[in-house]
Amino acid sequence: MPAFTKRKTKLHVQLTHSDQATAHGGQLLVDALCRRFGLWEKIHAQPSLEVRKRTGAGFSPVANVAQLLFTLTSGGASLADAERLGQDRVLMKLLGLAKGADQSTLGEWLRNQTPEGVRALHRLNAELVDWASREAKPGRWLHGGQVELFFDDTQIEVDGRHFEGARINYEGNRALSWQNLFYGPWLLDGILDGAADVSEHLPVLLDEHQHRWEGRASYFYADSGSSAGKYLNRMERAGFSRWSISYNKWTDKLDLSAAELPESQWSALPPVGQPQEQYAWVKHQPGECEQVQQFATVRWKGEGDLMWRYAYRVCRPGDNDSPQGVCERHRLKGAKEQAFSEVLSGLDLHHPPCESLIANQAFYAIAMLAYNILITLKILDLPDDAQSWRIRTLIRYLLTVPVTVSTHARYEMARICVPAGWLRWWRLFVDQWVPKRKPGRPALEMVDSA
């Protein structure tokens, strides 16, 4: 018989209630990071998020935001998940919440939000990104000393005709458009609505945040949806050091210009065994463009091809950039697209929770906060060998750890069960960032109370 195989367990099984235990002990880390940033106080100071007529009753905005945020960072994705999390009395006590709201209360709060309240959540998210980027080690989020920015649109498909703002998209499905701007690894801003153009909100996002990268080394990526002349005009004034955008929609004139280039303008063919590609600069002024644009061009022939094939990247290159260098740098856009996919899959944001557009806008603004908090926790505090962890990995192995609570004569003790290999890291984090209970009766913190 082999030394290691599958056998029946020898343990006796006993069932008990969970009044003194929770499986979400890692949310203490999320709460500690929010305290470092001052998130709870900042939310409490936003009057536009308050929708109650009697502020002495019910759940405050900070309690609702906290419950939704802890739900998203623990793997939940819906208001029903938030209600179930709110019923975890040990977790609520661990996080300083007297109780959690049910899904009807959370949905009503989301539906009663105003555009100003949604903008307040977006401003808090941008402040979090500013703070995190100042606190983080440059090597953990800059690329060659440059800030990398990425814009993209995703279609949030919905079922039914009652989702406010949804429209039929280019694939024939009813969907909401979520257009986002990434700043390094953080989701800086996003607009959720029924936009028909996949880059409709790019100028608005650039106007809102241009001061964050202007005057410093930066690189911007976008796909071909942002290659229309009106967007290229705005890119020229965006303050980026360098940028590149995929260009594959209006290539007829570019193909003619590239075919007319003399052989001396193309780079030499690489040695046999490497991709047989050649690179050159092509200049062209697309319709609606205010000035001539520079295109990094690559050509190649497939097996059996008689004619060249071409691909283009419209760009603002650096002084020493080559067309090959621009094309190779632009391939990094694929990693940015994976980060966008990570937002959707890691937090399971494929399904809006409400039919009301303003409610969904508020929910997705809180989701941006949740994503950035997890990314910030990883970049600021996790060791180097954990920097490649995905969101789901963070939730599964760092935040989903058991906690038991025991009552003593004058205090209650929470015991967090962590893997042996992470015990030292947890001790250092708790000693530095988790507030200690002082002697005597603890003071009531209004920003943490329901």
GUDREN-264446 format. One line per 4 residues: number of its first residue (from 1); for each residue x, z, y of C-alpha. Coordinates in nm, 2 decimals, decimal comma. Example, Ala and Ser with C-alpha at 12.3 -4.5 7.8 and 13.67 -1.06 7.14 Angstrom:
2
1> 1,23 0,78 -0,45  1,37 0,71 -0,11
This chain:
450
1> 0,00 0,00 0,00  0,14 -0,09 0,34  0,25 0,20 0,57  0,02 0,09 0,85
5> -0,33 -0,04 0,79  -0,69 0,03 0,87  -0,84 0,35 0,72  -1,14 0,57 0,78
9> -1,09 0,84 1,04  -1,02 1,19 0,91  -1,17 1,35 1,23  -1,50 1,53 1,23
13> -1,74 1,40 1,49  -1,94 1,63 1,72  -2,17 1,51 2,00  -2,21 1,71 2,33
17> -2,35 1,64 2,67  -2,14 1,52 2,97  -2,23 1,78 3,22  -1,86 1,89 3,23
21> -1,68 1,56 3,19  -1,66 1,20 3,32  -1,48 0,89 3,22  -1,40 0,79 3,58
25> -1,14 1,04 3,68  -0,92 0,77 3,83  -1,17 0,74 4,12  -0,98 1,04 4,27
29> -0,70 0,79 4,35  -0,94 0,56 4,53  -1,08 0,85 4,73  -0,73 0,97 4,82
33> -0,63 0,62 4,94  -0,95 0,60 5,15  -0,87 0,93 5,30  -0,51 0,82 5,39
37> -0,66 0,52 5,58  -0,93 0,74 5,73  -1,21 0,52 5,59  -1,48 0,79 5,56
41> -1,43 0,90 5,92  -1,43 0,54 6,04  -1,76 0,46 5,87  -1,91 0,78 6,00
45> -1,82 0,66 6,35  -2,01 0,33 6,32  -2,36 0,39 6,47  -2,46 0,03 6,37
49> -2,46 0,13 6,00  -2,72 0,40 6,06  -3,07 0,28 5,98  -3,25 0,61 5,92
53> -3,51 0,72 6,17  -3,44 1,09 6,09  -3,07 1,14 6,04  -3,12 1,49 5,91
57> -3,27 1,36 5,59  -3,17 1,11 5,32  -2,83 0,95 5,25  -2,59 0,88 5,54
61> -2,42 0,54 5,57  -2,09 0,69 5,45  -2,26 0,82 5,13  -2,41 0,48 5,06
65> -2,09 0,29 5,12  -1,89 0,54 4,92  -2,13 0,51 4,62  -2,12 0,13 4,63
69> -1,74 0,12 4,67  -1,68 0,36 4,38  -1,92 0,16 4,17  -1,73 -0,16 4,24
73> -1,39 0,00 4,18  -1,50 0,14 3,85  -1,62 -0,18 3,70  -1,99 -0,18 3,81
77> -2,14 -0,48 3,97  -2,51 -0,41 4,05  -2,73 -0,16 4,23  -2,84 -0,03 3,88
81> -2,48 0,04 3,80  -2,45 0,23 4,13  -2,75 0,44 4,03  -2,60 0,52 3,69
85> -2,28 0,62 3,86  -2,47 0,84 4,10  -2,61 1,03 3,80  -2,26 1,13 3,69
89> -2,27 1,48 3,84  -1,91 1,55 3,75  -1,79 1,24 3,92  -2,00 1,31 4,23
93> -1,85 1,66 4,25  -1,50 1,52 4,20  -1,55 1,28 4,49  -1,72 1,52 4,73
97> -2,07 1,38 4,71  -2,36 1,61 4,65  -2,56 1,34 4,46  -2,60 0,97 4,44
101> -2,88 0,75 4,56  -3,10 0,55 4,33  -3,10 0,17 4,34  -3,42 0,15 4,55
105> -3,26 0,36 4,82  -2,94 0,16 4,82  -3,13 -0,17 4,83  -3,34 -0,05 5,12
109> -3,03 0,06 5,31  -2,87 -0,29 5,25  -3,19 -0,48 5,35  -3,22 -0,28 5,67
113> -2,87 -0,36 5,79  -2,82 -0,57 6,11  -2,57 -0,84 6,19  -2,38 -0,58 6,40
117> -2,36 -0,35 6,10  -2,22 -0,62 5,89  -1,97 -0,71 6,16  -1,87 -0,34 6,17
121> -1,79 -0,35 5,79  -1,58 -0,66 5,85  -1,39 -0,49 6,13  -1,32 -0,20 5,90
125> -1,19 -0,43 5,63  -0,96 -0,61 5,88  -0,83 -0,27 6,00  -0,76 -0,17 5,63
129> -0,56 -0,49 5,59  -0,36 -0,43 5,91  -0,28 -0,07 5,80  -0,19 -0,17 5,44
133> 0,04 -0,45 5,56  0,22 -0,21 5,79  0,26 0,05 5,52  0,36 -0,19 5,23
137> 0,72 -0,28 5,15  0,77 -0,64 5,29  0,91 -0,76 4,96  0,58 -0,68 4,78
141> 0,36 -0,90 4,99  0,56 -1,14 5,20  0,69 -1,48 5,06  1,05 -1,54 5,18
145> 0,97 -1,33 5,49  0,66 -1,53 5,57  0,29 -1,43 5,58  0,10 -1,66 5,35
149> -0,26 -1,74 5,44  -0,52 -1,92 5,23  -0,87 -2,05 5,30  -1,12 -2,15 5,04
153> -1,49 -2,16 4,97  -1,67 -2,06 4,65  -2,03 -2,13 4,55  -2,22 -1,82 4,44
157> -2,50 -1,97 4,23  -2,84 -1,79 4,23  -3,14 -1,82 4,01  -3,48 -1,87 4,17
161> -3,60 -2,00 4,51  -3,64 -1,67 4,69  -3,27 -1,60 4,77  -3,26 -1,62 5,15
165> -3,00 -1,87 5,29  -2,94 -2,04 4,95  -2,93 -2,42 4,94  -2,86 -2,70 4,70
169> -2,48 -2,75 4,69  -2,27 -3,05 4,60  -2,31 -2,99 4,23  -2,69 -2,98 4,25
173> -2,72 -2,61 4,21  -2,89 -2,36 4,43  -2,61 -2,14 4,58  -2,48 -1,93 4,86
177> -2,15 -2,03 5,02  -1,88 -1,76 5,05  -1,59 -1,88 5,27  -1,28 -1,65 5,27
181> -0,95 -1,61 5,45  -0,67 -1,44 5,26  -0,38 -1,27 5,44  -0,11 -1,22 5,18
185> -0,27 -1,06 4,88  -0,56 -0,91 5,09  -0,90 -1,06 5,15  -0,89 -1,05 5,53
189> -1,24 -1,19 5,60  -1,53 -1,38 5,44  -1,86 -1,52 5,55  -2,15 -1,54 5,31
193> -2,45 -1,77 5,40  -2,59 -2,12 5,33  -2,32 -2,33 5,49  -2,34 -2,69 5,39
197> -1,98 -2,78 5,48  -1,72 -2,61 5,25  -1,50 -2,55 5,56  -1,77 -2,48 5,82
201> -1,64 -2,13 5,90  -1,27 -2,21 5,91  -1,26 -2,24 6,29  -1,45 -1,91 6,33
205> -1,22 -1,72 6,10  -0,91 -1,87 6,27  -1,05 -1,77 6,61  -1,12 -1,42 6,49
209> -0,78 -1,34 6,34  -0,53 -1,57 6,50  -0,36 -1,28 6,68  -0,26 -1,13 6,34
213> -0,01 -1,40 6,25  0,07 -1,57 6,58  0,43 -1,52 6,68  0,55 -1,44 6,33
217> 0,67 -1,66 6,04  0,36 -1,78 5,85  0,24 -2,05 5,60  -0,12 -2,16 5,56
221> -0,27 -2,33 5,25  -0,61 -2,51 5,21  -0,76 -2,77 4,98  -0,90 -3,11 5,07
225> -1,23 -2,96 5,20  -1,04 -2,86 5,52  -0,87 -3,20 5,57  -1,13 -3,36 5,80
229> -1,00 -3,45 6,15  -1,19 -3,17 6,33  -1,02 -2,91 6,11  -0,68 -3,07 6,15
233> -0,73 -3,05 6,53  -0,79 -2,68 6,50  -0,50 -2,63 6,27  -0,27 -2,77 6,54
237> -0,37 -2,48 6,77  -0,39 -2,21 6,50  -0,04 -2,07 6,56  0,09 -2,11 6,20
241> 0,47 -2,18 6,17  0,40 -2,42 5,88  0,10 -2,54 5,69  -0,01 -2,78 5,43
245> -0,35 -2,91 5,32  -0,44 -3,13 5,02  -0,55 -3,47 5,13  -0,74 -3,69 4,88
249> -1,06 -3,81 5,05  -0,97 -4,09 5,29  -0,65 -4,24 5,14  -0,70 -4,62 5,16
253> -0,49 -4,66 5,48  -0,24 -4,41 5,35  -0,20 -4,61 5,03  -0,13 -4,93 5,23
257> 0,12 -4,75 5,45  0,30 -4,59 5,16  0,31 -4,93 4,97  0,48 -5,09 5,28
261> 0,76 -4,83 5,30  1,10 -4,98 5,22  1,27 -4,84 4,91  1,53 -4,67 5,13
265> 1,26 -4,43 5,26  1,18 -4,29 4,92  1,39 -4,03 4,75  1,60 -4,13 4,46
269> 1,45 -4,12 4,11  1,55 -3,80 3,92  1,75 -3,81 3,60  1,58 -3,92 3,28
273> 1,39 -3,63 3,12  1,25 -3,51 3,45  0,92 -3,61 3,61  0,98 -3,96 3,75
277> 0,85 -3,89 4,10  0,97 -4,01 4,44  0,89 -3,86 4,78  0,87 -3,99 5,14
281> 0,71 -3,91 5,48  0,41 -4,12 5,59  0,26 -4,09 5,94  -0,10 -4,16 6,00
285> -0,37 -4,07 6,25  -0,70 -4,00 6,06  -1,03 -4,05 6,24  -1,13 -3,77 6,48
289> -0,76 -3,65 6,49  -0,62 -3,60 6,83  -0,27 -3,69 6,73  -0,07 -3,85 6,45
293> -0,03 -3,64 6,14  0,26 -3,62 5,90  0,20 -3,66 5,53  0,43 -3,55 5,25
297> 0,38 -3,83 5,00  0,47 -3,85 4,63  0,44 -4,16 4,41  0,47 -4,20 4,03
301> 0,39 -4,44 3,75  0,23 -4,33 3,43  0,32 -4,49 3,10  0,20 -4,85 3,10
305> 0,11 -4,85 3,48  0,20 -5,15 3,69  0,11 -5,00 4,02  0,23 -4,68 4,19
309> 0,00 -4,39 4,22  0,01 -4,17 4,53  -0,08 -3,81 4,64  -0,07 -3,67 4,99
313> -0,03 -3,34 5,17  -0,10 -3,34 5,54  0,13 -3,07 5,69  0,33 -2,92 5,97
317> 0,67 -2,90 5,80  0,97 -2,69 5,91  1,27 -2,85 6,08  1,46 -2,87 5,75
321> 1,17 -2,94 5,52  1,17 -3,24 5,29  0,85 -3,41 5,16  0,95 -3,29 4,81
325> 0,98 -2,94 4,94  0,64 -2,95 5,11  0,48 -3,08 4,79  0,65 -2,81 4,58
329> 0,55 -2,53 4,82  0,19 -2,66 4,83  0,17 -2,61 4,45  0,17 -2,24 4,52
333> -0,18 -2,29 4,64  -0,28 -2,26 4,28  -0,18 -1,90 4,27  -0,40 -1,84 4,58
337> -0,69 -2,00 4,40  -0,64 -1,76 4,11  -0,65 -1,47 4,35  -0,99 -1,59 4,47
341> -1,10 -1,61 4,11  -0,97 -1,26 4,06  -1,20 -1,13 4,34  -1,50 -1,29 4,17
345> -1,42 -1,20 3,81  -1,24 -0,87 3,87  -1,54 -0,72 4,06  -1,80 -0,94 3,89
349> -1,94 -1,08 4,22  -2,10 -1,39 4,06  -2,45 -1,25 4,11  -2,58 -1,13 4,46
353> -2,78 -0,80 4,42  -3,06 -0,88 4,66  -3,28 -1,17 4,77  -3,22 -1,07 5,14
357> -2,93 -1,25 5,30  -2,84 -0,96 5,53  -2,84 -0,73 5,23  -2,61 -0,96 5,04
361> -2,38 -1,00 5,34  -2,35 -0,62 5,36  -2,29 -0,59 4,99  -2,01 -0,85 4,99
365> -1,85 -0,69 5,29  -1,83 -0,37 5,09  -1,69 -0,57 4,80  -1,41 -0,70 5,02
369> -1,33 -0,34 5,11  -1,33 -0,24 4,74  -1,10 -0,53 4,65  -0,85 -0,46 4,93
373> -0,85 -0,08 4,84  -0,75 -0,17 4,48  -0,48 -0,42 4,59  -0,35 -0,17 4,84
377> -0,33 0,11 4,58  -0,13 -0,13 4,36  0,11 -0,25 4,64  0,17 0,09 4,80
381> 0,18 0,33 4,51  0,22 0,16 4,17  0,57 0,11 4,02  0,74 -0,23 4,01
385> 0,64 -0,31 3,65  0,27 -0,27 3,74  0,27 -0,51 4,04  0,15 -0,79 3,81
389> -0,16 -0,60 3,70  -0,49 -0,77 3,76  -0,80 -0,59 3,90  -0,95 -0,54 3,56
393> -0,62 -0,39 3,43  -0,62 -0,14 3,72  -0,97 -0,03 3,65  -0,93 -0,01 3,27
397> -0,59 0,17 3,25  -0,56 0,36 3,58  -0,90 0,44 3,70  -1,09 0,49 3,37
401> -0,94 0,82 3,26  -1,14 1,13 3,14  -1,19 1,44 3,35  -1,32 1,77 3,23
405> -1,44 2,05 3,47  -1,42 2,42 3,39  -1,56 2,71 3,59  -1,35 3,01 3,66
409> -1,43 3,34 3,84  -1,38 3,20 4,20  -1,32 2,83 4,16  -1,38 2,52 3,95
413> -1,09 2,33 3,79  -1,09 1,95 3,72  -0,85 1,85 3,44  -0,76 1,48 3,44
417> -0,64 1,35 3,10  -0,38 1,07 3,17  -0,15 0,88 2,93  0,18 1,06 2,87
421> 0,38 0,78 3,02  0,19 0,81 3,35  0,19 1,18 3,38  0,49 1,20 3,62
425> 0,34 0,93 3,84  0,01 1,10 3,86  0,17 1,44 3,94  0,37 1,28 4,23
429> 0,06 1,10 4,37  -0,16 1,41 4,35  0,10 1,64 4,50  0,15 1,39 4,79
433> -0,20 1,26 4,86  -0,48 1,47 4,71  -0,59 1,75 4,94  -0,53 2,10 4,80
437> -0,80 2,37 4,79  -0,71 2,65 5,03  -0,80 3,02 4,97  -1,15 3,12 5,07
441> -1,47 2,92 5,09  -1,40 2,54 5,14  -1,51 2,39 5,47  -1,79 2,14 5,47
445> -1,68 1,78 5,55  -1,98 1,60 5,69  -1,83 1,25 5,62  -1,84 1,33 5,25
449> -2,19 1,48 5,23  -2,50 1,30 5,12
